[in-house]
Amino acid sequence: MDPEAISASELRRHLGDWLDRVYEGEEVIITRRGHAVAKIIAVQPLLPGRMVDGAERASEPQSHGGGE
């Protein structure tokens, strides 16, 4: 299935709806003035259990060096 292309203003107006669709497996191309500028894809199938670019997982406790 080809990704659907939407404008940045459409994305702003209906962000929650588009995120739901991406979560379900759709890919979305974001355009600005008719030119593709970004692609939104679901993270889960791509990187199970990991965040992009080595970012820490939100579920992992953070150590702040308190020493207690």
C-alpha positions in Angstrom: 0.0 0.0 0.0 1.4 3.4 -0.9 1.6 6.0 1.9 -1.1 8.7 1.9 0.1 12.3 1.4 -1.4 15.0 3.6 -0.5 18.7 4.1 1.1 19.9 7.3 -2.0 22.0 8.1 -4.2 18.9 7.7 -1.9 17.0 10.1 -2.2 19.9 12.7 -6.0 19.9 12.5 -6.4 16.1 12.9 -3.1 14.9 14.6 -4.8 12.4 16.8 -6.7 10.8 13.9 -3.5 10.5 11.9 -1.5 9.0 14.8 -4.2 6.4 15.2 -3.9 5.5 11.5 -0.1 5.3 11.8 -0.4 3.1 14.9 -2.5 0.7 12.9 0.3 0.4 10.3 -0.3 3.1 7.8 2.5 5.4 6.6 1.8 9.1 6.0 3.8 11.6 3.9 3.6 15.2 5.1 3.7 17.9 2.5 4.4 21.6 2.7 3.4 23.7 -0.3 2.9 20.5 -2.3 6.4 19.1 -1.6 7.0 16.0 0.5 9.0 17.0 3.7 8.5 14.1 6.1 7.2 10.6 6.5 5.5 9.3 9.6 5.8 5.5 10.3 5.0 3.4 13.3 7.9 2.8 15.7 6.8 -0.5 17.1 7.2 -2.8 14.1 10.5 -1.1 13.1 12.2 -1.2 16.5 10.5 -3.5 19.0 11.4 -2.6 22.5 13.8 0.3 21.5 13.6 4.0 20.8 15.0 5.6 17.7 18.7 6.8 17.8 19.5 5.3 21.1 17.1 7.4 23.1 16.4 5.9 26.6 13.2 4.0 27.1 10.6 5.9 29.1 9.9 2.7 31.1 13.5 2.5 32.4 14.2 4.1 35.8 16.5 7.1 35.7 19.5 7.3 38.0 20.3 10.8 39.2 23.3 9.8 41.3 21.6 10.6 44.7 23.7 7.9 46.4 21.0 6.9 48.9 
